[in-house]
Amino acid sequence: MDIVSEGLVTKVIVEEDKTTIYVAFARNTPVHPFAMAVNWPIQARIVRDMVKVLGGKLGYFEIVDDTTLQRYYPLEDEMEV
């Protein structure tokens, strides 16, 4: 599926040294704990696929939830300090 056409990518901000991609995961997930548990593996797969496709093309980029501002990528242990 095309995540842009599906409305999951809500904003892309391109700066000189990084690109931030905002996704609509939290706002499209029902607040019931079971629904959250079922959706998490799907969201993780979407993030993995985005990283696989964009990793060699963008340089440094972040994937962030547009509602909660949770960072999905890069993971904290992957970031340079």
C-alpha positions in Angstrom: 0.0 0.0 0.0 1.1 3.6 -0.6 1.3 5.2 2.8 1.2 8.7 1.4 -2.0 8.1 -0.5 -3.4 6.4 2.6 -2.8 9.6 4.6 -0.2 8.1 7.0 2.5 10.6 6.0 1.2 14.0 7.0 4.2 16.3 6.6 7.8 16.2 5.4 10.2 18.9 6.5 13.5 19.1 4.6 16.2 21.1 6.3 19.9 21.4 5.4 21.2 18.6 7.6 18.1 16.4 8.1 14.6 15.4 6.9 11.7 14.9 9.3 8.8 12.7 8.2 5.6 13.0 10.3 3.3 10.0 10.3 -0.3 9.8 11.6 0.0 6.6 13.7 -1.5 7.7 17.0 -4.4 9.6 15.5 -5.4 6.6 13.4 -5.1 4.0 16.2 -8.2 3.4 18.4 -7.4 4.1 22.1 -8.4 0.6 23.2 -5.4 -1.4 24.5 -6.2 -4.4 22.3 -6.3 -2.2 19.2 -3.0 -0.6 20.1 -1.4 -4.0 20.6 -2.6 -5.2 17.3 -1.5 -2.0 15.5 2.0 -1.8 16.9 3.6 -4.6 14.8 2.0 -3.0 11.7 3.4 0.4 12.5 6.8 -1.1 13.3 6.8 -2.8 9.9 5.9 0.5 8.1 8.8 2.2 9.9 11.2 -0.6 9.0 10.1 -0.4 5.3 10.4 3.4 5.3 14.0 3.1 6.6 14.8 0.4 4.1 13.6 2.5 1.2 14.8 5.9 2.3 18.0 5.0 4.1 20.4 5.4 1.2 18.5 8.3 -0.3 18.0 10.9 2.4 21.1 10.9 4.6 20.0 11.7 8.2 16.2 11.5 8.7 13.7 11.1 11.5 10.2 9.5 11.5 8.0 11.2 14.1 4.4 10.7 15.1 2.5 13.9 14.2 0.2 13.8 17.3 2.4 12.5 20.1 5.8 13.6 18.6 7.1 10.1 19.5 10.3 9.4 17.5 10.1 6.0 15.7 13.4 6.4 13.9 16.3 6.6 14.6 16.1 4.7 17.9 17.9 6.4 20.8 20.7 3.8 20.8 21.3 4.5 17.0 21.8 8.3 17.5 25.2 9.9 17.7 25.7 11.9 20.8 
